[in-house]
Amino acid sequence: MACQRRKARSRLVDSVRKVCRSAKSDGYWRERYHLKPDGTVSADGSQKYCEYAAVLARLVLGNRELFLS
């Protein structure tokens, strides 16, 4: 949670929004994301990975003031 440590609040909120948008319609994320040489990202690994949602929920609930303002 480097954004928290550096007090980069707008970056943290923006990152959370990007993560939420990347979830598939069934609410899951892919397990691994790899940066490709051309700068795009390759979604690999397990088709249904739920740990990210748990981390996301802890982050948002632990920083409610950022997301309610």
N, C-alpha and C positions, 0 to 999 in steps of 0.2 A: 504494500500500500504506500508506494513512494509518493503519490499525490498527497496523501494525508500528511506524511512527514514534512513535505516541502510546502504545505499549505497552499497547494495549487488547486483551489476549490473548483474553479470553473473547468479546469481540465478533468477533474474527477467526475463532475456532473456530465460533461460531454462524453467521457469514456463510458459511463454507465448507460447513457442513451444509445451509444453505438452498440454496446453489448446486447442491450434489449432488442435492438433492431435486427441483430444477427441471429437471434433465436429462430428456429424453424417454426412453422405454424402449429406443430404439436407441442411446442414449449421446450424442446430439447436443443442442445448445441452439439456440434461435432466435438470429438475428444481432443484433437490436435489441430493446430493451425500453423502452417509453415510459410515463412516469407520466401517468395520465389525471386530469382535474380532480376526479373523485370519490375519488382516492387508490388506485385499482386500477392494475394494470400491463397494458399491451397488448404482446403478443409479436408482433413484426413482422419483416420482412426475410427473409433466406434461411432455408429450412426446415432446412438442415443446416450448422451452423457449428461448426468444431472448434477454433478458436483459444482459446476459453474453457477447454477441457479442458487444453490445454498450459499456460496461465497457472495454472490450478488445481494441476496437478501440480508446477510449479516452486515455487509458494507452499507447498504441503504438504511437499514434500521438503526445501525450504530451512528449514523450521521444524518438523522432526520432533518435537522435544521437546514442542511444544505439543499435538501430536496423538497422542502415545504415552502421555501421562500421564493 
